[in-house]
């Protein structure tokens, strides 16, 4: 009996001691992060049978267990990953909002408004040097802000990549730590002893892992855990697979050892940084580039077709160098559209105006450009083929255009004020035009005999047309006929020249006045040219050439070609019913201008789309085929070749990182090409530039420049607000889960003090019990 009692008392004493030690351990770690409260598992010992009695044998100490909820712990890991990702994104978005600076005086939106405001001021006084300087300064400020924003975004992207690399290093270190802890836990628990503190240390490591990446855990053998990252094994049975950063594709991606693909991380700080560095910042950076690129393209499309105050150019060199795409050492054989230019060259036309400085005569030349066929050499040849112009590439591969001495050139879409320099509509020279347009059904050996006279004896000569002069003599073109006539020695000697208007052939005597005549006296070609009824009838010159003048600015949406032709013969301002029909490119009559009796010569008449025409005193003849034609251009560079080559542009660069005012404009604001005519005080292009502010741009999704920027800024704000609200909700959920865990696993010092008193009393009672049992034993021995 005494043995049983001593054994029972000893177990009671030891169990109380164990409990007191555990309480002390709990109190000592009350503020230790990740510590889980421990409890000694106590249970009554099996009774001992003595005869017919079952005598209790005291208390058994089972083990020291942690107070944890494994399911709750896994939920906390997932919530930590989400909250950390949102917090990281919110921090990055806050930084973005800070350097966007909207709304603010240094915001890009305010600077764009300022740029267009200065243009508007310039429009009221185009010749004012102060206002030109203000436009230049506002352009420089706007460009600098674009470059600053691009630099800030690039830096934030680089910082995100650096942060990802640093955090991946921490992830790998934690993964290695979990591997070591797995081994120690397995070793400790293999002999049946719970590794409570080691498990707490592992849980702390796992929680930090969850803050860094989105992890899930599964239980392994012998108390180990397996850690998965986005479905990939980070920590296995005996080793860790390290994560690494891959930036080879231009955007940050994460790889894991032993796998070929990328790890699609979304949670944790790394997931948040990846979204910033892979999606949010690059997306905003791309849109900023898109805005800058369209601003450059739009402004340069207008500016490149304008003229500075001093008039046309004597030479121009492009800002963009052409590249040898196929690497054969020659740029000239490259397609112009694939020669490394910063902007696209499309199929269209470029109009080049050449002006004789002495006379002011303007000659307009059209150069067709095909995106799929025009080579650099072909374009050079076309420019070089324009009379009084030469084109070449400099040592850097940039296009250079130069005009001959006494000539200038430009690419303006302005109207030619004098559309009839040859006098084909009521001119002073004897002129005869074909009533019908090409082709002309000639036969080999056909002849045309002409006679001219101008105050002296008449001079006659015969032209003979050979099949070799034509591609198809049975369908001869007006250009072919004009070339044959102009090349004939007798025509040159007798002052006869030929020209073409819209497929109609014109033959003129270069002499002027009423004494000058031109007569078709015969020839088998007269019938094919429609001149049979005029054979033998002299066509006389005039003392007064009809001075046709154009004015205004063409406002049509597409390029157009207008033709003037009289409906009858008569004198301007005198003959009743004398009219001039205006035909469009398709041959449709657009309007009819009344220039007969009652018309005051020189009065402007409305033609179409802002174009006006006036007619001086003189004779018109429908019988002699009077006709002129002129181009009205909506876009003198529909191929965008000037923008691509950087010829006469206002801005340089191709995106937000390199946008800048063209070199030279800051030093000489007079070079701003805002004029259509080059005359002082002409700011004809300012309105076109101002229209860009509110013009919907297909490349910007159908919105204007300001709206595109506003949407970009709004998206940053929306993402920030979304991250804020999501982070608030996530933090609330995480706080609730941690409170629940604290109630289960946390150490409450007050409760531990209560347990301390209880186990202290139990210890004292057990000691007293042992003393009593010992005394009883001694008494029994004494009795014996």
Secondary structure, 3 states (H helix, E strand, C coil): CHHHHHHHHHHHHHHHHHHHHHHHHHHHCCCCCCCCCEEEEEEECCCEEECCEEECCCEEEEEEEECCCHHHHHHHHHHHHHHHHHHHHHHHHHHHHHHHCCCCCCCHHHHHHHHHHHHHHHHHCCCCHHHHHHHHHHHHHHHHHHHHHHHHHHHHHHHHHHHHHHHHHHHHHHHHHHHHHHHHHHHHHCCCCCCHHHHHHHHHHHHHHHHHCCEEEEECHHHCEEEEECCEEEECCCCECCEEEECCCCCCEEEECCCCCCCCCCCHHHHHHHHHHHHHHHHHHHHHHHHHHHHHHHHHHHHCCCEECCECECEEEEEEECCCCCCCCCCCCCEHHHCCCCCCCCCEEEEEEEEECCCCCEEEEEEEECCCCCEHHHHHHHHHCCCCEEEEECCCCEEEEEECCCEEEECCCCCCCCCCCCCCCCCCEEEEECCCCCCECCCCCCEEEEEEEECCCCEEEEEECCHHHCCCHHHECHHHHHHHHHHCHHHHHCCEEEEEECCEEEEEEEEECCCEEEEEEECCCCCCCCCHHHCCCCEECCCCCCCEEEEECCCCCCCEEEEEEECCCEECCCCCCCEEEEECCCCCEEEEEECCCCCCCCCCEEEECCEEEEECCCEECCCCCCCEEEEECCCCECCCHHHHHCCCCCEECCCCCCCEECCCCCCCHHHCCCECCCCCCCCCCHHHHHHHHHCCEHHHCCECHHHHHHHHHHHHHHHHHHHHHHHHHHHHHHHHHHHHHHHHHCCCHHHHHHHHHHHHHHHHHHHHHHHHHHHHHHHHHHHC
